[in-house]
Amino acid sequence: MREIQRRGYQVAENSGQIVIFCNRAPVRWLTAGSARPISSKEIGPKSFKDFGHTPTV
């Protein structure tokens, strides 16, 4: 949990299953009748720089 918090990620747990959202974008919980899902085009392009990470090759 410390590492998740340090990176600014979010985590959800349901019935013992853990889901880690490895980005800082807002999480929207969708239910019947809720707003339509947002597309990656609406969010815009992302790069490793957006998340403070430089990939190693």
C-alpha distance matrix in Angstrom:
0.0 3.8 5.4 5.0 6.1 8.5 10.0 10.5 9.5 9.4 8.5 11.2 12.2 15.9 17.9 15.4 14.8 11.5 12.1 10.2 12.5 12.8 14.7 15.0 17.8 17.9 17.3 20.5 20.9 24.4 26.7 30.5 32.3 29.4 29.9 30.3 27.3 26.9 28.0 26.7 30.0 29.3 25.9 27.7 27.2 24.0 23.8 21.3 22.4 20.9 17.4 18.2 18.5 21.7 22.3 23.9 27.1
3.8 0.0 3.8 5.5 5.1 6.0 8.6 9.8 10.2 11.2 11.4 14.5 15.9 19.7 21.7 19.1 18.5 15.1 15.3 12.8 14.4 13.9 15.3 15.2 18.5 19.0 19.2 22.6 23.5 27.0 29.6 33.3 34.9 31.9 32.0 32.4 29.4 28.6 29.4 27.8 30.9 30.2 26.6 28.1 27.4 24.0 23.3 20.6 21.2 20.0 16.5 16.5 17.1 20.3 21.4 22.9 26.3
5.4 3.8 0.0 3.8 5.4 4.9 6.2 8.5 8.6 10.5 11.1 14.6 16.3 20.0 22.2 19.6 18.2 14.6 14.2 11.2 12.5 11.1 12.8 13.4 16.8 18.1 18.3 22.0 23.1 26.5 29.3 33.0 34.6 31.5 31.4 31.3 28.1 27.0 27.4 25.4 28.6 28.2 24.5 25.7 24.6 21.1 20.1 17.2 18.1 17.3 13.6 13.6 13.7 16.8 17.7 19.1 22.5
5.0 5.5 3.8 0.0 3.8 5.5 5.3 6.2 5.2 6.7 7.6 11.2 13.5 17.2 19.8 17.6 16.0 12.2 11.3 8.1 9.1 8.5 10.0 10.5 13.6 14.5 14.6 18.2 19.3 22.7 25.6 29.3 30.9 27.7 27.6 27.6 24.4 23.5 24.1 22.4 25.7 25.1 21.5 23.1 22.4 19.1 18.8 16.4 17.4 15.9 12.4 13.4 13.9 17.3 18.1 20.1 23.4
6.1 5.1 5.4 3.8 0.0 3.8 5.4 5.0 6.1 7.5 9.3 12.8 15.3 19.0 21.7 19.9 18.6 14.9 14.1 11.0 11.4 11.0 11.4 10.5 13.8 14.3 14.9 18.5 19.9 23.5 26.3 30.1 31.3 28.0 27.8 28.2 25.3 24.2 25.2 23.6 26.6 25.5 21.9 23.6 23.2 20.0 19.9 17.7 17.9 16.1 12.9 13.6 15.0 18.6 20.1 22.3 25.7
8.5 6.0 4.9 5.5 3.8 0.0 3.8 5.5 7.8 10.4 12.5 16.1 18.6 22.3 25.0 22.9 21.5 17.7 16.6 13.2 13.3 11.7 11.9 11.2 14.9 16.2 17.4 21.1 22.9 26.4 29.4 33.1 34.2 30.8 30.3 30.4 27.4 25.8 26.4 24.4 27.1 26.3 22.6 23.6 22.8 19.3 18.6 15.9 15.8 14.6 11.3 11.0 12.4 15.9 17.8 19.8 23.4
10.0 8.6 6.2 5.3 5.4 3.8 0.0 3.8 5.5 9.0 11.5 15.2 18.1 21.7 24.6 22.6 20.6 16.8 15.0 11.3 10.6 8.5 8.3 8.3 12.0 13.9 15.3 19.0 21.1 24.3 27.6 31.2 32.3 28.8 28.0 27.8 24.6 22.8 23.1 20.9 23.6 23.0 19.3 20.2 19.2 15.7 15.0 12.4 12.7 11.4 7.9 8.4 9.6 13.2 14.9 17.4 20.9
10.5 9.8 8.5 6.2 5.0 5.5 3.8 0.0 3.8 6.8 10.0 13.6 16.8 20.3 23.5 22.0 20.1 16.4 14.3 10.9 9.6 8.6 7.5 5.9 9.4 10.7 12.3 16.0 18.2 21.6 24.8 28.5 29.3 25.8 25.0 25.1 22.1 20.4 21.2 19.4 22.1 21.0 17.3 18.7 18.5 15.4 15.5 13.8 13.8 11.5 8.6 10.2 12.1 15.9 17.6 20.5 23.8
9.5 10.2 8.6 5.2 6.1 7.8 5.5 3.8 0.0 3.8 6.8 10.4 13.7 17.0 20.3 18.9 16.6 12.9 10.6 7.2 5.9 5.6 5.6 5.5 8.5 9.6 10.1 13.9 15.7 18.9 22.2 25.8 27.0 23.6 23.1 23.0 19.8 18.5 19.3 17.7 20.8 20.0 16.5 18.2 18.0 15.0 15.5 13.9 14.9 12.6 9.6 11.9 12.9 16.5 17.5 20.3 23.4
9.4 11.2 10.5 6.7 7.5 10.4 9.0 6.8 3.8 0.0 3.8 6.9 10.5 13.7 17.1 16.1 14.0 10.6 8.5 6.0 5.4 7.3 7.8 7.5 9.1 8.8 8.1 11.5 12.7 16.2 19.1 22.8 24.2 21.0 21.0 21.2 18.2 17.7 19.0 18.1 21.4 20.3 17.2 19.5 19.8 17.3 18.3 17.2 18.4 15.7 13.1 15.7 16.6 20.1 20.8 23.6 26.4
8.5 11.4 11.1 7.6 9.3 12.5 11.5 10.0 6.8 3.8 0.0 3.8 6.9 10.3 13.5 12.3 10.4 7.0 5.6 4.4 6.1 8.8 10.5 11.0 12.2 11.6 9.8 12.6 12.7 16.0 18.5 22.2 24.1 21.3 21.9 22.1 19.2 19.3 20.6 20.0 23.5 22.7 19.8 22.3 22.5 20.0 21.0 19.7 21.3 18.9 16.1 18.5 18.9 22.2 22.4 24.9 27.5
11.2 14.5 14.6 11.2 12.8 16.1 15.2 13.6 10.4 6.9 3.8 0.0 3.8 6.8 10.2 9.9 8.2 5.8 5.2 6.5 8.3 11.6 13.3 13.8 14.2 12.8 10.0 11.9 10.8 13.9 15.9 19.5 21.8 19.4 20.5 20.9 18.3 19.2 20.8 20.9 24.5 23.5 21.1 23.9 24.5 22.4 23.7 22.8 24.6 22.0 19.5 22.1 22.4 25.7 25.6 28.0 30.5
12.2 15.9 16.3 13.5 15.3 18.6 18.1 16.8 13.7 10.5 6.9 3.8 0.0 3.8 6.7 6.2 5.5 4.6 6.3 8.9 11.4 14.6 16.8 17.5 17.9 16.5 13.6 14.9 13.1 15.7 17.0 20.4 23.1 21.1 22.8 23.2 20.8 22.1 23.8 24.0 27.6 26.8 24.6 27.4 27.9 25.8 27.0 25.9 27.9 25.5 22.8 25.3 25.3 28.4 28.0 30.1 32.4
15.9 19.7 20.0 17.2 19.0 22.3 21.7 20.3 17.0 13.7 10.3 6.8 3.8 0.0 3.8 5.4 5.2 6.7 8.4 11.7 13.9 17.3 19.5 20.3 20.2 18.5 15.1 15.6 13.0 14.9 15.4 18.5 21.5 20.2 22.2 22.7 20.7 22.6 24.3 25.0 28.6 27.9 26.1 29.0 29.7 28.0 29.4 28.6 30.8 28.3 25.8 28.5 28.4 31.4 30.8 32.9 34.9
17.9 21.7 22.2 19.8 21.7 25.0 24.6 23.5 20.3 17.1 13.5 10.2 6.7 3.8 0.0 3.8 5.6 8.5 11.1 14.5 17.2 20.3 22.8 23.9 23.9 22.3 18.9 19.2 16.5 18.0 18.0 20.6 23.9 23.0 25.4 25.7 23.9 26.0 27.6 28.3 31.9 31.4 29.6 32.5 33.0 31.3 32.5 31.6 33.9 31.6 29.0 31.5 31.2 34.0 33.2 35.0 36.9
15.4 19.1 19.6 17.6 19.9 22.9 22.6 22.0 18.9 16.1 12.3 9.9 6.2 5.4 3.8 0.0 3.8 6.4 9.9 13.0 16.1 18.8 21.7 23.0 23.6 22.5 19.4 20.5 18.2 20.1 20.7 23.6 26.8 25.5 27.5 27.7 25.4 27.0 28.3 28.5 32.3 31.9 29.9 32.5 32.6 30.5 31.3 30.0 32.3 30.4 27.5 29.7 29.1 31.8 30.9 32.4 34.4
14.8 18.5 18.2 16.0 18.6 21.5 20.6 20.1 16.6 14.0 10.4 8.2 5.5 5.2 5.6 3.8 0.0 3.8 6.6 10.1 13.1 15.8 18.7 20.4 20.8 20.1 17.0 18.2 16.2 18.0 19.1 22.0 25.2 23.7 25.3 25.1 22.5 24.0 25.0 25.1 28.9 28.8 26.7 29.2 29.2 27.1 28.0 26.8 29.4 27.5 24.7 27.1 26.3 28.9 27.9 29.5 31.4
11.5 15.1 14.6 12.2 14.9 17.7 16.8 16.4 12.9 10.6 7.0 5.8 4.6 6.7 8.5 6.4 3.8 0.0 3.8 6.6 9.9 12.4 15.4 17.0 17.9 17.4 14.7 16.6 15.4 17.7 19.5 22.7 25.5 23.5 24.7 24.5 21.6 22.6 23.5 23.1 26.9 26.7 24.3 26.7 26.5 24.2 24.9 23.5 25.9 24.0 21.1 23.4 22.8 25.6 24.8 26.6 28.7
12.1 15.3 14.2 11.3 14.1 16.6 15.0 14.3 10.6 8.5 5.6 5.2 6.3 8.4 11.1 9.9 6.6 3.8 0.0 3.8 6.5 9.3 12.1 14.0 14.5 14.3 11.7 13.8 13.1 15.4 17.7 21.1 23.6 21.3 22.0 21.5 18.4 19.1 19.8 19.4 23.2 23.0 20.6 22.9 22.8 20.6 21.5 20.5 22.9 20.9 18.3 20.9 20.4 23.1 22.4 24.6 26.6
10.2 12.8 11.2 8.1 11.0 13.2 11.3 10.9 7.2 6.0 4.4 6.5 8.9 11.7 14.5 13.0 10.1 6.6 3.8 0.0 3.8 5.9 8.9 10.9 12.1 12.6 10.9 13.8 14.1 16.8 19.6 23.1 25.2 22.5 22.7 22.1 18.8 18.7 19.2 18.2 21.9 21.7 18.8 20.8 20.5 17.9 18.5 17.2 19.4 17.5 14.6 17.2 16.8 19.7 19.3 21.6 23.9
12.5 14.4 12.5 9.1 11.4 13.3 10.6 9.6 5.9 5.4 6.1 8.3 11.4 13.9 17.2 16.1 13.1 9.9 6.5 3.8 0.0 3.8 5.7 7.8 8.5 9.5 8.2 11.5 12.7 15.3 18.5 22.0 23.6 20.6 20.2 19.5 16.0 15.4 15.9 14.6 18.3 18.0 15.1 17.1 16.9 14.5 15.6 14.8 16.9 14.5 12.2 15.3 15.2 18.2 18.1 20.9 23.2
12.8 13.9 11.1 8.5 11.0 11.7 8.5 8.6 5.6 7.3 8.8 11.6 14.6 17.3 20.3 18.8 15.8 12.4 9.3 5.9 3.8 0.0 3.8 7.0 8.9 11.1 11.0 14.4 16.1 18.6 22.0 25.4 26.8 23.7 22.9 21.9 18.3 17.1 16.8 14.8 18.2 18.3 15.0 16.3 15.3 12.4 12.7 11.3 13.6 11.8 9.1 11.9 11.5 14.4 14.3 17.2 19.7
14.7 15.3 12.8 10.0 11.4 11.9 8.3 7.5 5.6 7.8 10.5 13.3 16.8 19.5 22.8 21.7 18.7 15.4 12.1 8.9 5.7 3.8 0.0 3.8 5.7 8.6 9.7 13.2 15.7 18.2 21.8 25.1 26.0 22.6 21.4 20.5 17.0 15.1 15.0 12.7 15.8 15.6 12.0 13.2 12.6 9.7 10.6 9.9 11.5 8.9 6.9 10.3 10.9 13.9 14.6 18.0 20.6
15.0 15.2 13.4 10.5 10.5 11.2 8.3 5.9 5.5 7.5 11.0 13.8 17.5 20.3 23.9 23.0 20.4 17.0 14.0 10.9 7.8 7.0 3.8 0.0 3.8 6.4 8.7 12.2 15.2 18.0 21.5 24.9 25.4 21.8 20.4 20.1 17.0 14.9 15.4 13.6 16.2 15.1 11.5 13.1 13.3 10.7 12.0 11.6 12.0 8.8 7.3 10.6 12.3 15.7 17.1 20.6 23.4
17.8 18.5 16.8 13.6 13.8 14.9 12.0 9.4 8.5 9.1 12.2 14.2 17.9 20.2 23.9 23.6 20.8 17.9 14.5 12.1 8.5 8.9 5.7 3.8 0.0 3.8 6.5 9.4 12.8 15.1 18.8 22.0 22.2 18.6 16.9 16.4 13.4 11.2 12.0 10.6 13.2 11.8 8.4 10.8 11.9 10.2 12.6 13.3 13.9 10.3 10.0 13.6 15.2 18.2 19.3 22.9 25.4
17.9 19.0 18.1 14.5 14.3 16.2 13.9 10.7 9.6 8.8 11.6 12.8 16.5 18.5 22.3 22.5 20.1 17.4 14.3 12.6 9.5 11.1 8.6 6.4 3.8 0.0 3.8 6.4 9.8 12.5 16.0 19.3 19.4 15.7 14.4 14.6 12.1 10.6 12.5 12.3 14.8 12.7 10.0 13.2 15.0 13.8 16.4 17.1 17.6 13.9 13.5 16.9 18.6 21.8 22.9 26.4 29.0
17.3 19.2 18.3 14.6 14.9 17.4 15.3 12.3 10.1 8.1 9.8 10.0 13.6 15.1 18.9 19.4 17.0 14.7 11.7 10.9 8.2 11.0 9.7 8.7 6.5 3.8 0.0 3.8 6.5 9.5 12.9 16.4 17.1 13.6 13.0 13.3 10.7 10.3 12.6 12.9 15.9 14.2 12.0 15.4 17.0 15.9 18.5 19.0 20.1 16.6 15.7 19.2 20.4 23.6 24.2 27.5 29.9
20.5 22.6 22.0 18.2 18.5 21.1 19.0 16.0 13.9 11.5 12.6 11.9 14.9 15.6 19.2 20.5 18.2 16.6 13.8 13.8 11.5 14.4 13.2 12.2 9.4 6.4 3.8 0.0 3.8 6.2 9.6 12.9 13.3 9.8 9.5 10.2 8.2 8.8 11.9 13.4 16.0 13.9 12.7 16.4 18.6 18.2 21.2 22.1 23.2 19.7 19.2 22.7 24.0 27.0 27.5 30.9 33.0
20.9 23.5 23.1 19.3 19.9 22.9 21.1 18.2 15.7 12.7 12.7 10.8 13.1 13.0 16.5 18.2 16.2 15.4 13.1 14.1 12.7 16.1 15.7 15.2 12.8 9.8 6.5 3.8 0.0 3.8 6.6 10.3 11.5 8.6 9.7 10.7 9.3 11.2 14.2 16.0 18.8 17.0 16.1 19.8 21.8 21.4 24.2 24.9 26.3 22.9 22.1 25.6 26.6 29.6 29.8 33.0 35.0
24.4 27.0 26.5 22.7 23.5 26.4 24.3 21.6 18.9 16.2 16.0 13.9 15.7 14.9 18.0 20.1 18.0 17.7 15.4 16.8 15.3 18.6 18.2 18.0 15.1 12.5 9.5 6.2 3.8 0.0 3.8 7.0 8.4 5.9 7.5 8.1 7.5 10.4 13.4 15.9 18.4 16.8 16.7 20.3 22.6 22.7 25.7 26.8 28.4 25.1 24.6 28.2 29.0 31.8 31.7 34.9 36.7
26.7 29.6 29.3 25.6 26.3 29.4 27.6 24.8 22.2 19.1 18.5 15.9 17.0 15.4 18.0 20.7 19.1 19.5 17.7 19.6 18.5 22.0 21.8 21.5 18.8 16.0 12.9 9.6 6.6 3.8 0.0 3.8 6.1 5.4 8.5 9.7 10.3 13.6 16.6 19.4 21.7 20.0 20.3 23.9 26.2 26.4 29.5 30.6 32.2 28.8 28.2 31.9 32.6 35.5 35.3 38.4 40.2
30.5 33.3 33.0 29.3 30.1 33.1 31.2 28.5 25.8 22.8 22.2 19.5 20.4 18.5 20.6 23.6 22.0 22.7 21.1 23.1 22.0 25.4 25.1 24.9 22.0 19.3 16.4 12.9 10.3 7.0 3.8 0.0 3.8 5.6 8.9 10.0 11.5 15.2 17.9 21.1 23.0 21.5 22.4 25.9 28.3 28.9 32.1 33.5 35.1 31.8 31.5 35.1 35.8 38.5 38.3 41.4 42.9
32.3 34.9 34.6 30.9 31.3 34.2 32.3 29.3 27.0 24.2 24.1 21.8 23.1 21.5 23.9 26.8 25.2 25.5 23.6 25.2 23.6 26.8 26.0 25.4 22.2 19.4 17.1 13.3 11.5 8.4 6.1 3.8 0.0 3.8 6.7 8.6 11.3 14.5 17.6 21.0 22.4 20.5 21.7 25.2 28.1 29.0 32.4 34.1 35.4 31.9 32.0 35.7 36.7 39.4 39.4 42.7 44.3
29.4 31.9 31.5 27.7 28.0 30.8 28.8 25.8 23.6 21.0 21.3 19.4 21.1 20.2 23.0 25.5 23.7 23.5 21.3 22.5 20.6 23.7 22.6 21.8 18.6 15.7 13.6 9.8 8.6 5.9 5.4 5.6 3.8 0.0 3.8 6.5 8.6 11.6 14.9 18.2 19.7 17.5 18.4 22.0 24.9 25.7 29.1 30.7 31.9 28.4 28.4 32.1 33.3 36.0 36.2 39.6 41.4
29.9 32.0 31.4 27.6 27.8 30.3 28.0 25.0 23.1 21.0 21.9 20.5 22.8 22.2 25.4 27.5 25.3 24.7 22.0 22.7 20.2 22.9 21.4 20.4 16.9 14.4 13.0 9.5 9.7 7.5 8.5 8.9 6.7 3.8 0.0 3.8 6.5 8.7 12.1 15.5 16.5 14.1 15.4 18.9 22.1 23.2 26.8 28.7 29.7 26.2 26.7 30.4 31.6 34.2 34.6 38.1 39.8
30.3 32.4 31.3 27.6 28.2 30.4 27.8 25.1 23.0 21.2 22.1 20.9 23.2 22.7 25.7 27.7 25.1 24.5 21.5 22.1 19.5 21.9 20.5 20.1 16.4 14.6 13.3 10.2 10.7 8.1 9.7 10.0 8.6 6.5 3.8 0.0 3.8 6.5 9.2 12.9 13.8 12.1 13.8 17.0 19.9 21.4 24.9 27.1 28.4 25.1 25.7 29.5 30.4 32.7 32.8 36.2 37.6
27.3 29.4 28.1 24.4 25.3 27.4 24.6 22.1 19.8 18.2 19.2 18.3 20.8 20.7 23.9 25.4 22.5 21.6 18.4 18.8 16.0 18.3 17.0 17.0 13.4 12.1 10.7 8.2 9.3 7.5 10.3 11.5 11.3 8.6 6.5 3.8 0.0 3.8 6.5 9.8 11.6 10.2 11.2 14.5 17.0 18.1 21.6 23.6 25.1 21.9 22.4 26.2 26.9 29.1 29.1 32.5 33.9
26.9 28.6 27.0 23.5 24.2 25.8 22.8 20.4 18.5 17.7 19.3 19.2 22.1 22.6 26.0 27.0 24.0 22.6 19.1 18.7 15.4 17.1 15.1 14.9 11.2 10.6 10.3 8.8 11.2 10.4 13.6 15.2 14.5 11.6 8.7 6.5 3.8 0.0 3.8 6.8 8.3 6.5 7.5 10.8 13.6 14.9 18.5 20.8 22.0 18.8 19.7 23.5 24.4 26.5 26.7 30.3 31.7
28.0 29.4 27.4 24.1 25.2 26.4 23.1 21.2 19.3 19.0 20.6 20.8 23.8 24.3 27.6 28.3 25.0 23.5 19.8 19.2 15.9 16.8 15.0 15.4 12.0 12.5 12.6 11.9 14.2 13.4 16.6 17.9 17.6 14.9 12.1 9.2 6.5 3.8 0.0 3.8 5.2 5.3 6.6 8.8 11.1 12.9 16.5 19.1 20.6 17.8 19.0 22.7 23.2 24.9 24.8 28.3 29.3
26.7 27.8 25.4 22.4 23.6 24.4 20.9 19.4 17.7 18.1 20.0 20.9 24.0 25.0 28.3 28.5 25.1 23.1 19.4 18.2 14.6 14.8 12.7 13.6 10.6 12.3 12.9 13.4 16.0 15.9 19.4 21.1 21.0 18.2 15.5 12.9 9.8 6.8 3.8 0.0 3.8 5.4 5.0 6.1 7.6 9.3 12.8 15.5 17.1 14.6 16.0 19.6 19.8 21.3 21.2 24.7 25.8
30.0 30.9 28.6 25.7 26.6 27.1 23.6 22.1 20.8 21.4 23.5 24.5 27.6 28.6 31.9 32.3 28.9 26.9 23.2 21.9 18.3 18.2 15.8 16.2 13.2 14.8 15.9 16.0 18.8 18.4 21.7 23.0 22.4 19.7 16.5 13.8 11.6 8.3 5.2 3.8 0.0 3.8 5.5 5.2 7.4 10.4 13.8 17.1 18.2 15.9 18.0 21.3 21.8 22.9 23.1 26.6 27.5
29.3 30.2 28.2 25.1 25.5 26.3 23.0 21.0 20.0 20.3 22.7 23.5 26.8 27.9 31.4 31.9 28.8 26.7 23.0 21.7 18.0 18.3 15.6 15.1 11.8 12.7 14.2 13.9 17.0 16.8 20.0 21.5 20.5 17.5 14.1 12.1 10.2 6.5 5.3 5.4 3.8 0.0 3.8 5.5 9.0 11.4 15.2 18.2 18.8 15.9 18.0 21.4 22.5 24.1 24.7 28.4 29.7
25.9 26.6 24.5 21.5 21.9 22.6 19.3 17.3 16.5 17.2 19.8 21.1 24.6 26.1 29.6 29.9 26.7 24.3 20.6 18.8 15.1 15.0 12.0 11.5 8.4 10.0 12.0 12.7 16.1 16.7 20.3 22.4 21.7 18.4 15.4 13.8 11.2 7.5 6.6 5.0 5.5 3.8 0.0 3.8 7.0 8.4 12.2 14.9 15.5 12.3 14.2 17.7 18.9 20.8 21.6 25.3 26.9
27.7 28.1 25.7 23.1 23.6 23.6 20.2 18.7 18.2 19.5 22.3 23.9 27.4 29.0 32.5 32.5 29.2 26.7 22.9 20.8 17.1 16.3 13.2 13.1 10.8 13.2 15.4 16.4 19.8 20.3 23.9 25.9 25.2 22.0 18.9 17.0 14.5 10.8 8.8 6.1 5.2 5.5 3.8 0.0 3.8 6.5 10.1 13.4 13.7 11.3 13.9 17.0 17.9 19.2 20.0 23.7 25.1
27.2 27.4 24.6 22.4 23.2 22.8 19.2 18.5 18.0 19.8 22.5 24.5 27.9 29.7 33.0 32.6 29.2 26.5 22.8 20.5 16.9 15.3 12.6 13.3 11.9 15.0 17.0 18.6 21.8 22.6 26.2 28.3 28.1 24.9 22.1 19.9 17.0 13.6 11.1 7.6 7.4 9.0 7.0 3.8 0.0 3.8 6.9 10.5 11.2 9.5 12.2 15.0 15.4 16.1 16.7 20.3 21.5
24.0 24.0 21.1 19.1 20.0 19.3 15.7 15.4 15.0 17.3 20.0 22.4 25.8 28.0 31.3 30.5 27.1 24.2 20.6 17.9 14.5 12.4 9.7 10.7 10.2 13.8 15.9 18.2 21.4 22.7 26.4 28.9 29.0 25.7 23.2 21.4 18.1 14.9 12.9 9.3 10.4 11.4 8.4 6.5 3.8 0.0 3.8 7.0 8.0 6.2 8.6 11.4 11.7 12.8 13.6 17.3 18.9
23.8 23.3 20.1 18.8 19.9 18.6 15.0 15.5 15.5 18.3 21.0 23.7 27.0 29.4 32.5 31.3 28.0 24.9 21.5 18.5 15.6 12.7 10.6 12.0 12.6 16.4 18.5 21.2 24.2 25.7 29.5 32.1 32.4 29.1 26.8 24.9 21.6 18.5 16.5 12.8 13.8 15.2 12.2 10.1 6.9 3.8 0.0 3.8 5.2 5.5 7.4 9.3 8.8 9.3 10.2 13.8 15.5
21.3 20.6 17.2 16.4 17.7 15.9 12.4 13.8 13.9 17.2 19.7 22.8 25.9 28.6 31.6 30.0 26.8 23.5 20.5 17.2 14.8 11.3 9.9 11.6 13.3 17.1 19.0 22.1 24.9 26.8 30.6 33.5 34.1 30.7 28.7 27.1 23.6 20.8 19.1 15.5 17.1 18.2 14.9 13.4 10.5 7.0 3.8 0.0 3.8 5.4 5.4 6.4 5.2 5.9 7.2 10.9 13.2
22.4 21.2 18.1 17.4 17.9 15.8 12.7 13.8 14.9 18.4 21.3 24.6 27.9 30.8 33.9 32.3 29.4 25.9 22.9 19.4 16.9 13.6 11.5 12.0 13.9 17.6 20.1 23.2 26.3 28.4 32.2 35.1 35.4 31.9 29.7 28.4 25.1 22.0 20.6 17.1 18.2 18.8 15.5 13.7 11.2 8.0 5.2 3.8 0.0 3.8 5.3 5.1 5.8 6.7 9.5 12.9 15.4
20.9 20.0 17.3 15.9 16.1 14.6 11.4 11.5 12.6 15.7 18.9 22.0 25.5 28.3 31.6 30.4 27.5 24.0 20.9 17.5 14.5 11.8 8.9 8.8 10.3 13.9 16.6 19.7 22.9 25.1 28.8 31.8 31.9 28.4 26.2 25.1 21.9 18.8 17.8 14.6 15.9 15.9 12.3 11.3 9.5 6.2 5.5 5.4 3.8 0.0 3.8 5.8 7.7 9.8 12.2 15.8 18.4
17.4 16.5 13.6 12.4 12.9 11.3 7.9 8.6 9.6 13.1 16.1 19.5 22.8 25.8 29.0 27.5 24.7 21.1 18.3 14.6 12.2 9.1 6.9 7.3 10.0 13.5 15.7 19.2 22.1 24.6 28.2 31.5 32.0 28.4 26.7 25.7 22.4 19.7 19.0 16.0 18.0 18.0 14.2 13.9 12.2 8.6 7.4 5.4 5.3 3.8 0.0 3.8 5.5 8.7 10.9 14.4 17.4
18.2 16.5 13.6 13.4 13.6 11.0 8.4 10.2 11.9 15.7 18.5 22.1 25.3 28.5 31.5 29.7 27.1 23.4 20.9 17.2 15.3 11.9 10.3 10.6 13.6 16.9 19.2 22.7 25.6 28.2 31.9 35.1 35.7 32.1 30.4 29.5 26.2 23.5 22.7 19.6 21.3 21.4 17.7 17.0 15.0 11.4 9.3 6.4 5.1 5.8 3.8 0.0 3.8 6.9 10.0 13.0 16.3
18.5 17.1 13.7 13.9 15.0 12.4 9.6 12.1 12.9 16.6 18.9 22.4 25.3 28.4 31.2 29.1 26.3 22.8 20.4 16.8 15.2 11.5 10.9 12.3 15.2 18.6 20.4 24.0 26.6 29.0 32.6 35.8 36.7 33.3 31.6 30.4 26.9 24.4 23.2 19.8 21.8 22.5 18.9 17.9 15.4 11.7 8.8 5.2 5.8 7.7 5.5 3.8 0.0 3.8 6.3 9.3 12.7
21.7 20.3 16.8 17.3 18.6 15.9 13.2 15.9 16.5 20.1 22.2 25.7 28.4 31.4 34.0 31.8 28.9 25.6 23.1 19.7 18.2 14.4 13.9 15.7 18.2 21.8 23.6 27.0 29.6 31.8 35.5 38.5 39.4 36.0 34.2 32.7 29.1 26.5 24.9 21.3 22.9 24.1 20.8 19.2 16.1 12.8 9.3 5.9 6.7 9.8 8.7 6.9 3.8 0.0 3.8 6.5 9.6
22.3 21.4 17.7 18.1 20.1 17.8 14.9 17.6 17.5 20.8 22.4 25.6 28.0 30.8 33.2 30.9 27.9 24.8 22.4 19.3 18.1 14.3 14.6 17.1 19.3 22.9 24.2 27.5 29.8 31.7 35.3 38.3 39.4 36.2 34.6 32.8 29.1 26.7 24.8 21.2 23.1 24.7 21.6 20.0 16.7 13.6 10.2 7.2 9.5 12.2 10.9 10.0 6.3 3.8 0.0 3.8 6.5
23.9 22.9 19.1 20.1 22.3 19.8 17.4 20.5 20.3 23.6 24.9 28.0 30.1 32.9 35.0 32.4 29.5 26.6 24.6 21.6 20.9 17.2 18.0 20.6 22.9 26.4 27.5 30.9 33.0 34.9 38.4 41.4 42.7 39.6 38.1 36.2 32.5 30.3 28.3 24.7 26.6 28.4 25.3 23.7 20.3 17.3 13.8 10.9 12.9 15.8 14.4 13.0 9.3 6.5 3.8 0.0 3.8
27.1 26.3 22.5 23.4 25.7 23.4 20.9 23.8 23.4 26.4 27.5 30.5 32.4 34.9 36.9 34.4 31.4 28.7 26.6 23.9 23.2 19.7 20.6 23.4 25.4 29.0 29.9 33.0 35.0 36.7 40.2 42.9 44.3 41.4 39.8 37.6 33.9 31.7 29.3 25.8 27.5 29.7 26.9 25.1 21.5 18.9 15.5 13.2 15.4 18.4 17.4 16.3 12.7 9.6 6.5 3.8 0.0
